[in-house]
Amino acid sequence: MKTSSLITLTVATGSLLALTAQAAPGIIGSKHDFSQWTFNNNPADPNTVCSVCHTPHHADPNSGPLWGHDSISASGWTMYAQNIGTGAQKSPAANPLYVVPTAPNPSSLACLSCHDGSVAINAYGSTANAIGAPNRANPVYVGGNAAISFDQGLHQNLSHTHPISFNYQSIVGVGAGKDQFIYDQSSPVLVPSANSSTFTPGPDMSIKGFLLDSQGNLECSSCHDVHAQLGSAYDAVLNPALVKINGTAPNTVNGQQTGSLLCRSCHNK
């Protein structure tokens, strides 16, 4: 049940307005603030915050908005529910509820241009006239758990990751190709208690308005706020992965604080 979300959002004159007053800190100081990294020393734009990913001119039209970082290929991906591997490492069998895309959509590819672990963080700017280019000789890569699509020794492997790049509403409902245990996109999301986590709501707190992209697709940005602007604030200990909805809220069964708010915003569990 998701009654707690209705309670939280209905009391608009109380907790929600209190949450609105708490501004998220934004990208500065978050994991995506590269201004103090050693490679960020180009005289043309030293200690840049934005130029690692974006450029005002000569951007890549096939990736994120005003994208200036090196892209990753849109081919050769192993997506969720493609049945690969053996034994305990075997990925989930093909799930007929999801139309498996052949590759992530451009907005998620932008994230994976670093988070695949095969393209350097400091591979940005034109190699001919570059902010960032002088550092390409000493590449710095995402590693560990942050290399999302590096799995079982393979890059571009999303077979063990929550599915992305599919239209959310297309699978809501009962019957063939539908999932009766996810909420309609018009449903409100769960939000943490005011004393649980610093949280900045958006203008539309439905699944569609707060989690999905403008096309109604579920992407990397559905769960993570790359710029730390909306949702739960970045915290190096409590929210290092920039998860949009982090923390706890009282449930309607016994009133105790419970978590998994992001998961339970969509999944009726």
C-alpha positions in Angstrom: 0.0 0.0 0.0 1.1 3.6 -0.6 -1.3 5.4 1.7 1.5 7.2 3.5 2.3 9.1 0.3 -1.2 10.4 0.2 -1.0 11.5 3.8 2.3 13.2 3.3 1.3 15.1 0.2 -2.2 15.9 1.4 -0.9 17.9 4.3 0.3 20.5 2.0 0.1 23.3 4.5 2.3 21.5 6.9 5.2 19.1 6.1 5.3 19.7 2.4 5.6 23.5 2.7 8.2 22.9 5.4 10.1 20.8 3.0 9.8 23.4 0.2 11.6 25.9 2.4 14.7 23.7 2.5 16.7 24.3 -0.6 18.8 21.6 -2.0 22.5 22.6 -2.2 22.9 21.8 -5.9 25.9 20.3 -7.6 28.6 22.1 -5.7 30.2 19.7 -3.2 28.4 16.7 -4.6 30.0 13.7 -6.4 29.5 15.5 -9.7 31.5 18.5 -8.6 34.8 17.9 -10.3 36.2 21.4 -9.7 38.9 20.3 -7.3 40.0 17.2 -9.2 43.7 17.3 -10.3 42.8 17.0 -14.0 40.7 20.1 -13.8 43.5 22.6 -14.3 43.0 23.9 -17.9 43.9 27.6 -18.1 41.0 28.2 -20.4 38.5 27.1 -17.7 40.3 26.1 -14.5 38.3 24.3 -11.8 35.3 24.1 -14.0 32.1 22.8 -12.6 30.0 22.4 -15.8 32.5 21.8 -18.7 33.3 18.2 -17.8 29.9 17.3 -19.1 28.5 20.3 -21.0 29.6 22.9 -23.5 27.8 26.0 -24.7 29.0 25.5 -28.3 29.8 22.6 -30.7 27.8 20.1 -28.5 27.0 16.5 -29.3 23.4 16.6 -30.6 23.0 12.8 -29.9 23.6 12.9 -26.2 22.5 15.0 -23.2 21.7 18.7 -23.4 24.7 20.7 -24.7 26.8 17.6 -24.2 30.6 18.1 -24.3 31.9 14.8 -22.8 33.1 11.9 -25.0 30.1 9.6 -25.8 29.8 5.9 -25.4 28.6 3.7 -28.3 24.9 3.1 -28.6 25.6 -0.4 -30.0 26.8 -3.5 -28.3 24.7 -3.3 -25.1 23.4 -6.2 -23.0 20.2 -4.9 -21.5 18.3 -6.1 -18.4 16.4 -9.4 -18.9 18.6 -10.7 -21.6 19.4 -14.2 -20.4 23.2 -14.5 -20.1 25.7 -16.0 -17.7 25.7 -19.3 -15.8 24.8 -20.4 -12.3 24.6 -17.8 -9.6 25.7 -15.1 -12.0 22.9 -15.8 -14.5 20.8 -12.7 -15.2 17.0 -12.8 -14.8 15.1 -14.7 -17.5 13.5 -12.5 -20.1 10.6 -10.7 -18.5 7.7 -10.5 -21.0 6.4 -7.4 -19.2 9.2 -5.2 -20.5 10.0 -4.5 -24.2 13.7 -4.8 -23.9 15.4 -1.9 -25.8 18.6 -2.6 -27.7 20.4 0.2 -26.0 19.8 2.9 -23.4 18.2 6.1 -24.6 20.5 9.2 -25.1 19.9 10.7 -21.7 21.0 7.5 -19.9 23.8 7.0 -22.4 25.1 10.4 -21.3 25.3 9.1 -17.7 26.9 5.9 -18.8 29.6 7.7 -20.8 31.3 7.9 -17.4 29.5 5.2 -15.4 30.3 2.4 -17.7 33.9 2.8 -16.7 35.3 2.5 -20.2 35.3 6.2 -21.1 37.5 8.5 -18.9 35.9 11.2 -16.7 38.3 13.7 -18.1 37.6 12.8 -21.7 35.8 16.0 -22.5 36.2 18.9 -25.0 37.5 18.8 -28.5 41.0 17.2 -28.9 41.9 20.1 -31.3 40.8 23.1 -29.2 40.0 21.7 -25.8 39.0 22.4 -22.3 39.9 19.1 -20.8 41.9 17.7 -23.8 45.3 18.3 -22.2 44.3 15.8 -19.5 43.5 12.9 -21.9 47.0 11.6 -21.6 46.3 10.7 -17.9 42.8 9.3 -18.0 40.7 9.0 -14.8 38.0 6.3 -14.8 34.9 5.6 -12.7 35.5 2.4 -10.8 33.9 0.1 -8.2 30.2 0.2 -7.7 30.0 3.5 -9.6 30.8 1.6 -12.8 27.1 0.7 -13.2 27.3 -1.2 -16.5 30.6 -3.0 -15.8 29.4 -6.4 -14.7 30.9 -9.9 -14.7 34.0 -8.4 -16.4 32.1 -6.9 -19.2 31.5 -3.2 -20.1 28.1 -2.1 -21.5 26.4 -4.8 -19.4 23.1 -3.7 -17.9 21.8 -7.3 -17.4 21.9 -7.0 -13.6 20.6 -3.4 -13.3 17.1 -2.1 -12.9 15.6 -1.8 -16.4 15.8 1.7 -18.0 14.8 3.3 -21.3 11.3 2.0 -21.4 7.9 3.7 -21.3 6.6 3.3 -17.8 2.9 3.7 -18.4 2.9 1.2 -21.2 3.3 -1.7 -18.8 0.8 -0.5 -16.1 -2.3 -2.6 -15.7 -3.6 -6.2 -15.9 -3.2 -8.6 -18.8 -0.6 -9.6 -21.3 2.5 -7.4 -21.2 1.2 -5.5 -18.1 2.3 -5.4 -14.5 -0.6 -5.0 -12.0 1.8 -4.4 -9.2 3.1 -1.0 -10.3 1.2 2.3 -9.7 -0.2 4.4 -12.5 2.0 7.3 -13.4 -0.5 9.8 -12.0 0.1 8.4 -8.5 2.0 10.5 -6.0 5.4 9.5 -4.9 6.4 8.8 -1.4 8.5 11.5 0.4 10.5 11.3 3.5 9.4 12.7 6.8 10.5 16.3 7.4 13.0 15.1 10.1 14.3 12.2 8.0 16.1 13.9 5.2 16.5 17.3 3.6 14.1 17.1 0.7 13.2 19.6 -2.0 9.9 18.7 -3.8 9.3 19.5 -7.5 6.2 21.2 -8.9 4.6 17.9 -9.8 5.1 15.1 -7.3 3.4 12.4 -9.3 5.5 9.5 -10.7 5.2 11.1 -14.1 6.1 14.6 -12.9 8.9 13.7 -10.5 10.5 10.5 -11.7 9.9 10.0 -15.5 11.4 12.0 -18.3 9.4 14.2 -20.7 8.6 11.2 -22.9 7.3 9.2 -19.9 10.3 6.9 -19.9 12.1 5.6 -17.0 15.8 6.5 -17.2 18.9 6.9 -14.9 17.5 10.3 -14.0 14.3 8.7 -12.7 16.2 7.5 -9.6 19.2 9.9 -9.4 19.3 13.7 -9.6 22.7 14.3 -11.3 22.7 18.0 -10.3 21.3 17.4 -6.7 18.6 20.0 -7.3 15.4 18.2 -6.4 14.5 15.4 -4.0 16.8 14.2 -1.2 19.9 16.2 -0.7 23.3 14.8 -1.5 25.1 13.5 1.6 28.5 11.7 1.4 27.3 9.2 4.0 23.5 9.1 3.9 23.0 9.7 0.2 26.2 9.4 -1.8 24.5 8.1 -4.9 22.3 11.2 -5.3 19.1 9.1 -4.9 16.1 11.2 -5.5 14.0 9.9 -2.7 16.0 8.8 0.3 15.0 8.4 4.0 12.0 7.1 5.8 8.4 7.9 6.5 5.8 6.5 8.8 3.7 3.6 7.4 0.0 3.1 7.9 0.2 -0.4 9.4 2.0 0.5 12.7 3.1 4.0 12.3 6.8 3.0 12.3 9.4 4.7 10.1 10.1 2.6 7.0 12.3 3.1 4.0 12.6 2.0 0.4 10.5 5.1 -0.5 11.8 5.3 -4.0 11.1 1.7 -4.8 7.7 1.7 -3.2 6.7 4.9 -5.1 6.3 2.8 -8.2 6.1 -0.8 -6.9 3.0 -1.8 -5.0 4.7 -4.1 -2.5 
